[in-house]
Amino acid sequence: EEINLINPVANVEKVTKAADLAATPAGSVYVKTDSSFDFASFVKGCVENKKLATYFIENKATAEKFVAAMSNNKCKDANVISADSEVLAYIRREIVSVRTGLYVTSYSDYHELRKSVRSAPATFVAFDADTKLSKEDVMEIQEFAVAVWVICDDDATDLDIVKLITYGVNGVVTDNAANVAALINKHF
């Protein structure tokens, strides 16, 4: 029997539209949205294909479309990432079961980050791959009960992914979730 020596990692695959959902083997998907995004088709596709979606939402107008699509499809399970705390607060008020993540582009002081996360309200932080996080940074952030996700560039290497997992991140968003699963099985 294989033993996995790490904590569970949210292994999330990037997609761009509802048509991608059926072909994606990952159970969890990530999509960056904008005002023209077809939330109705995407939420319906997630329900039909049993996918847990993570949406990157930039503004309140887009958040309103998300809330409407979730309501119309009687869906209450999703993650939302935004750099705008007002977007996260609005979504949390409308659908309390949605997990919210604050998108952060730099990190230096975990006390300031903690204040931002709590006021957002968010249960996790999401960094882009350009943010240079150390293992100590990840541990520091997790000490105040906030999960750490990293949204990787499309050119992230296997070494980049293994390093993030070794640092203890709670979620990794890539364009190839099957590869991340294989790396976890191989190295951990």
C-alpha positions in Angstrom: 0.0 0.0 0.0 1.3 3.5 -0.9 1.6 6.0 1.8 1.3 9.7 1.0 3.5 11.7 3.3 2.0 15.1 2.8 -1.2 16.8 3.8 -3.9 16.8 1.2 -3.4 19.4 -1.5 -6.2 21.0 -3.5 -5.0 20.0 -7.0 -6.9 22.4 -9.3 -6.8 22.5 -13.1 -7.2 25.7 -15.2 -10.0 25.7 -17.7 -11.4 28.5 -19.8 -15.0 27.5 -20.7 -17.8 25.0 -19.9 -16.9 22.9 -22.9 -13.6 22.0 -21.2 -15.3 20.4 -18.2 -16.2 17.0 -19.5 -12.7 16.4 -20.9 -10.9 17.5 -17.7 -10.1 14.5 -15.4 -9.6 16.8 -12.4 -12.4 17.0 -9.9 -11.6 20.6 -9.2 -11.2 23.4 -11.8 -10.2 27.0 -11.9 -11.5 29.7 -14.3 -10.6 33.3 -14.6 -13.8 35.3 -15.3 -14.7 38.7 -16.7 -17.9 40.5 -17.5 -18.5 38.5 -20.7 -18.0 35.1 -19.0 -20.9 32.6 -19.4 -21.6 31.7 -15.8 -24.9 30.0 -16.5 -23.3 27.4 -18.8 -20.2 27.0 -16.6 -22.1 26.5 -13.3 -24.5 24.1 -15.1 -21.5 22.2 -16.6 -19.8 21.9 -13.1 -23.0 20.5 -11.6 -23.4 18.0 -14.5 -19.8 16.9 -14.5 -19.4 16.9 -10.7 -16.6 19.5 -10.7 -15.8 21.8 -7.8 -15.1 25.2 -9.4 -12.8 28.0 -8.2 -13.7 31.3 -9.9 -11.4 34.3 -10.1 -13.8 37.3 -10.0 -12.5 40.9 -10.4 -15.5 43.1 -9.7 -19.0 43.3 -8.2 -20.8 43.3 -11.5 -19.2 40.0 -12.4 -19.9 38.7 -8.8 -23.6 39.5 -9.3 -23.6 37.3 -12.4 -21.9 34.5 -10.5 -24.4 34.7 -7.7 -27.3 34.6 -10.1 -25.9 31.6 -12.0 -25.3 29.7 -8.7 -28.8 30.5 -7.5 -30.4 29.5 -10.8 -28.6 26.1 -10.7 -29.2 25.6 -7.0 -25.5 25.3 -6.5 -23.9 26.3 -3.2 -20.5 24.8 -3.5 -17.6 26.8 -5.0 -14.5 28.7 -4.2 -14.1 32.4 -5.2 -10.8 34.2 -5.5 -10.6 38.0 -5.7 -8.2 40.8 -5.0 -11.3 42.9 -4.1 -12.5 42.4 -0.5 -15.8 44.0 -1.3 -16.4 41.2 -4.0 -15.6 38.5 -1.4 -17.9 40.1 1.2 -20.7 40.4 -1.2 -20.4 36.8 -2.3 -20.2 35.6 1.3 -23.3 37.5 2.2 -25.2 36.0 -0.8 -24.0 32.4 -0.6 -22.6 31.7 2.8 -21.3 28.3 1.9 -18.9 29.6 -0.8 -15.3 29.6 0.3 -13.5 32.8 -0.4 -9.8 33.5 -1.1 -8.0 36.8 -1.1 -5.7 37.2 -4.1 -2.4 38.7 -3.0 0.5 39.7 -5.3 3.1 40.3 -2.6 3.9 39.1 0.9 6.1 40.7 3.5 4.2 41.0 6.8 1.9 38.3 8.0 0.2 40.5 10.5 -1.0 42.9 7.8 -1.9 39.9 5.6 -3.9 38.4 8.5 -5.9 41.7 8.9 -6.6 41.8 5.2 -7.8 38.2 5.1 -10.0 38.5 8.1 -11.7 41.7 6.9 -12.1 40.4 3.3 -13.6 37.8 4.6 -11.4 35.0 3.3 -10.5 31.5 4.4 -7.5 31.2 2.2 -5.0 33.4 0.3 -4.0 32.8 -3.3 -0.7 34.0 -4.6 0.5 34.1 -8.2 3.6 32.1 -9.0 5.7 35.3 -9.2 5.3 35.8 -5.5 8.5 34.3 -4.0 7.2 32.3 -1.0 9.5 30.4 1.3 8.5 27.4 3.4 8.7 29.7 6.5 6.3 32.1 4.8 3.8 29.4 4.1 4.1 28.1 7.7 3.7 31.6 9.1 0.5 32.2 7.1 -0.9 28.9 8.1 -0.3 29.5 11.8 -3.3 31.9 11.8 -5.6 29.3 10.2 -5.4 30.5 6.7 -4.8 28.1 3.8 -2.2 29.0 1.1 -2.9 28.4 -2.6 -0.6 29.2 -5.5 -1.8 29.9 -9.0 1.0 28.7 -11.2 2.0 30.0 -14.6 1.4 27.7 -17.6 5.1 27.2 -17.8 5.6 25.9 -14.2 8.1 23.1 -14.1 7.8 19.9 -12.2 10.5 21.2 -9.8 8.4 24.3 -9.2 5.4 22.2 -8.3 7.3 19.8 -6.1 8.9 22.7 -4.3 5.5 24.3 -3.5 4.1 21.0 -2.2 7.2 20.5 -0.1 6.7 24.0 1.3 3.2 22.9 2.5 0.9 24.9 0.3 -2.7 23.8 0.6 -3.7 24.3 -3.1 -1.9 24.3 -6.4 -3.6 25.7 -9.6 -2.0 24.5 -12.8 -2.9 23.7 -16.4 -2.3 20.0 -15.8 -3.8 18.5 -12.6 -2.9 15.0 -13.8 0.8 15.9 -13.8 0.5 17.3 -10.2 -1.2 14.1 -9.1 1.6 12.0 -10.7 4.2 14.2 -9.0 2.5 13.7 -5.6 2.3 9.9 -6.1 5.9 9.7 -7.3 7.7 12.0 -4.7 5.5 11.9 -1.7 
